[in-house]
Amino acid sequence: MKFIHTGDWHLGKLVHGMYMTADQREVLNQFVDLVADEKPDAVVIAGDLYDRSVPPTDAVELLDEVLFRINVELNTPIVAIAGNHDSAERLSFGSSWYRHNHFYLTGKLTNDFRPVHINGVNFHLIPYAEPGVVRHLLDDSSIHSHQDAMKAVIGKIEENLNPDEVNVFVGHAFVLGGDSCDSERTLSVGGSGCVTQDLFDPFAFTALGHLHSPDAIKHEKIKYSGSLLKYSFSEAKQRKSISIIEMNENGSFDMRYKTLKPKQDMRELEGHLEQLLDPSFYEKENTSDYLKVTLLDDGAIIDPMGKLRQVFPNVLHLERKIESIDQKQKQHFSSIREEKKTELELFEQFYKEMTTSEFSEDKRGVITDVIGKVLREEGQK
């Protein structure tokens, strides 16, 4: 059987003060077209359909429209779970009668660990749940971490799991060894939010959500879908894709990727202001992309954001390279009062800390003369 693995849509996402709903609608229209072309046996959405527990109205309307087109108009079964950004209770609304049209949405974890069976494959749907929720649900006081919770839940699944059938786990978790980025909400402090890869050994395929890159983990059977779009500049260099999995009767599978193309990419630009505003440069660029711009100019610049937005209207973040370097240098600044340094050495260190520029011989000569003059006036030389 063939299914499409996606997740982390984050509908209603706000990035640097801009709602991404129009961009999300654009790529989801492409996604629906992909479903129509591929004709999968199921679409799997591995959590974080929304970006917050109470999403804006247009995000709710967009999700309703997309799911209707896939499930009703294209008559394609949907398998979906809640992620850590979703409201489990809100997503659970209507789930009992959704199933009559093969829309299997699990918002909150329950004691019913029976899988969804579609064309010879068992889909085990485990939505995101805090360890405390799992501890209470299973009445197991030994559960304190996400690892404890996932181990206990999979243990419950294994009680009735048929190893002679193809079993697919659908979850929303941070698997140890995965690469995270800025737009992913931390599941817990320290390492207690992680789960180990070996927990998923009983399954032929594990379809996960939470980490935003499809390359977040290197594993033969554990895969992240990656997010629908780039949602932070830490994702600027990530590829975004939709995974298409064709399962064989023996549990082996073939996997390929399809790319959805947003109208506006999220990119980083670096250069001097004059260079970035030169038509010979920006005429080769998609000036409507969402941009983080790093300026290399040394001196003061009047209204750089205003000037940039005349050419690049969607500059979302602007910083100065020199300020960034200065900040890093200042973080390593240590007390020098106890060090025995000459006035010239102290000034040279101060100069480098404040400017990060080279303290040239010409500058050294000028400051030597100034220090000498001051010391003579004080009668110390």
N, C-alpha and C positions, 0 to 999 in steps of 0.2 A: 504494500500500500504506500501511497505518497502523501506526505503532509508538509505544510509550510510552517516553519518555526520563526516566530517574531515575538516582540515584547518591548517593554520600556518605551511605550508611545508617549507617555507624560503629557497627555492632552491638557491644555490650559497652562502650559509652561511659560514662565516669565523669565526672560534672559536679559539682564542689564536694562530692566525697565520696559522691555518690548515683549508683547504677547506673541507666541509663535503659532497661533491657531491657523492663520492663513497658510503658513508654510507647511504645517501638519496636514491641512486639507489637501494641498497640492500633492504631497507624496502618498497620502492615503488613497487618493484617486488613482494614482499609478499602481498602488498595491492591489486595489480592487481589480484593475485591468490585468494585473499579473495572475491573480486568482482565476479570473475568467479564462486566461490563456492556458494556465497549467492544469486546471481542473483537478485539484488535489482531493483526496478523500477527507481531509480535515485541515483546518487552520488552527495552529496552536499559538496562543498568546500567553507568554510566561510572566504576567504581572506588570504592575505600574501602568495600567491603562490611562489613569489620570495622574497628574502631578501633585495633587493634594487631596485630602479627604473630602473637602467641600469644593469641587471644581466650579469654574465659572459656567454660566448657562450655555455659551457657545461651544464650550468643550463637551458638555453633555449632549448637546444636539448633534455635534460632529460624530461622537461615538455611536449614538443611536442610528444615525444615517449610514455609517460605514458597516456596522454589524448587520443592519437590515439588508443592505445590498449583497453582502457576502452570504448570509444565512438564508434569507428568503428569496431574493431575486436570483442568486446563483445556486441556491439549494445546496450550499456547502456546509457540512458540520463544523462547528466552532468549539474548541476546547480552550478554556481560559481560566486563569486564577487571579486572585488579588495579590498585589505586591505591597511593599512597605509604605508606598506613597498613597495607596488606595484606602478607602474606607471599606473594610470587609463587610460591614452590615449593609451599606448602601448597594454594593455590588451584588449582595446575596438576594436583593429584592427580585422576586419573580423567577428565581432559578428553578423552582420546582416545576413550573409549567413551561419554562424555556426548553426543557429537555424533550418535550413533545415534538419540537422542530429540530432536534439534534443540535441545540445550543447548550453546551455543558459549561456553565459558569460557576466556579466554586469561590465564593467570597470569603467565607470564614471556615476554619477547620472544625470538623465535627468528628464524632466517633465512627462515622460510616466511611470505612477505608476501601469500599468496593471500587474497582476501576471502571472507567468508561470503555466499552468495547466497540471498536470501529474497524471493520474489515480485517479481522484477524489480529488486531493489535490492542493490548490493554494499556490505556492511558491512566496513570495514577496521579491524580491532581492534588497537590499539596500547596495551598496558599501560604503566604508569609504569615507567621505567627510568632509572637514573643515567647521566650522560654516559659514565662509565668503562665501564659495561656495554655501552653501544652502541659505544663505541670498540673494545672487545675483540671484540664480535660481528661488526662490519663490517670489522675490521682496518684502521681508519682513524685514524691518529695525529693528524689535524687536529681531531678532536672533543674539545672541552674544556668546552663549556657546554651547557645544555639547548637553546639555539637551534641550536647545531651538530648536536646529536644528532637533534632533530626534523627539521631540514632534510635530514639524511642519510637518515633513515627514510622520510620522504615521497618523497625521490628514488628510493628502492628501490621504493616502491609505484607511482610513476609509470612505472617501466620496463614494467609490464604493465597499466597502468590504461587502460580503454577509455572515452574521453571521450563516446562515444555512449550509454553506459549511466548510470544514476543511481548515484552513488558517495557513500557516507556514511562519514565518519571518526568513529571512537569512540576518545577518548583521555582522558588525565588529566594536565592541565597548567595552568600559570599563564600565561594569555595577557596580553601587555602591554596595559595599560589597564583591567584588571579590578580590582574593589574587593574587598579581602580583609578578614578579621575575625580575632578572637583565637583561635578554635578550629581554624584551619587551620594545619597544620604547615608551616613555611617549607621550601621545596624546596632553597634554597641561600642563601648569604650574598650580599648585594648584589643586583644585577640579573641575575646569571648564571642564575637559576632561571626567568626569563621567556622566552617565545617570542613572536614577532611574528605578527600576524593574517594577513599576506599568505601565510604558509606554507600556509594551508588553502584557498587559492584554487582548487585543482583539484577540490574537493569541493562537491557540491550542498548538503550540510548537515554541520556538525561538531557532534557531541554530546559535550560535555565534562563531566568531573567535576573536583573539587578546590575551587573557590570555592563558598561555601555559599549564595549568593543567586542565584536565577534572573535577577535584574536586574544581575548583577555586570559585565556587559559589554553595550554597545549595538552590535550588529552584525547585519546582515541574515541571515547564514548560520551564524554561530558562536554557539552557545547553551550555557549552563551549566544543568544540571538543578536545582542548589541541593540543600541537604542535606534529609534526611528530616524532621528536627526542628531546633529551635533548640538549639544546643549551647554557647552562651556568651551573656552578657548584651550583648555587642556585636552579637548577632543579634536582640535583643529586638524591634526595629522592622522586621525583615525579614519579607516574606511568604514562605511556604513553599508549594510547589505541585508538581504532577506535570505534565509537558509531554506533550501528545498531538499527534503530527505526522502529517499525511496527505500523502504524497509523490505527486506527479503524474509521469507518464511523461517529461516534459521536464525534470525536476529541480526545478521549482517546488514549493512546499509551502504548506499551511495549518497554522497552529499555534494551539492553545488550551490553557488551563490548567485543572486541577482541583485543588481544595484538600482536603487531608486534615486532619481536626480532632483534635488530641490532647486527652486528658482534661484535661491541665494545661498551660497556656500558660507561657511564660517572659517575665516582665514586670519593669518597674522601677516602684517607688513612691517618692514623695517627700512629706514633710510632717512636722509635729510629732507626737511620740509620742501625745499626747492625742487629736489629730485622727484618727490611724490606728486607734486603739483605740475610737473612738466608733462604737457600733452603727449610727448613721445613715450612717456612711461605709462600714464594711465589709460591711454587709448588701447593698450594691449590687455587691460585688466577688465574684469567684470566689476564695474564701479558700484554696483548695487549690493555686493556681498556684505555680510556682517563682518566687521573688521576690528581687530586689535592692532593699533598702530604704535610702534616704538620709534621715537625720533632720536636721531644721532646728533642733532645740533647741540653745540656747547652753550651759546649765549641765550639771552632772554628772547622770547618770541611772543609777539602780540597776537592773542586769540588764535592759537594754532588749531583748536578744535573747529572753530567757525570756518577757517580757511579750508581745512580738510573736508568738512561736510559740504562745501560748495561743489566738490568733485565726488567725494565718497559719502553719500547721505547717511549710510548706516555704519558709521564709525561708532562702536559701542564702548571702546576703551582706548584711552590714550595715555602713554607714559613716556618719560624721557630716559634714554639709555644711561646718561650720565648720572641721573638721580638714582637709578636702579643700582648702578655700580657703587655710588656713594653709600647707599644704604647697606649694601653687603659689606663694604669696608668698615662702616661704623659698627656693625655687629661684632667685628673682631677687635674693636678698640679696647685696649686694656690700660689700666692705670700706669702712668710713667713717672709718677712723683718719686718713686723709690729708686728709679734708674739714674745712674750718674751720666748725664748727657750734657753736652755743651748747649748754649743758647741756639746756635746754628742747627745742631742736630734736632733739638726740640721743635724748632720752627719748620724744619724740613719734614718731620713726621706729621706735624699739624697740617702743613700744606697738602701733603699727599692724602691725609684723611678727609680733608674738606673738598678737594678738587679732583683727586685721582689723576691729575696731570703730572707730567714729568717736571721735576725740579731741576731745571737746566743750570749750566755753569754761569750763564748771564744772570739768572735769578739769584744764584748762590752769591755772586759777587756783589749784587745790589744789597742783599740782606746782610752780608758780612759788613759792608760799610755802615749800614743803618745800626746794626748791633754795636759796632765799634763806637760810633758817635754817641749812642745812648750811654754806654758804659763809661766813656770819658767824661760825659756831663755829670754822671753820678759819682765821679772821682774813683772809679774802680779800675781805671786803666790809665 
